């Protein structure tokens, strides 16, 4: 099997992680908005014996 080596600049790696972090932030905000619109029992203190 022919191995290929990859080489990335610091800027390319930083840009990649910035995009990943932005996606995670957007997903987190979407979940928060969804929870405010439709609270799940475990987030309202009404579930799991509380």
Secondary structure, DSSP 8 states (H G I E B T S, - for coil): ---------HHHHHHHHHHHHHHHHHHHHHHHHHHHHS--HHHHT-STT-
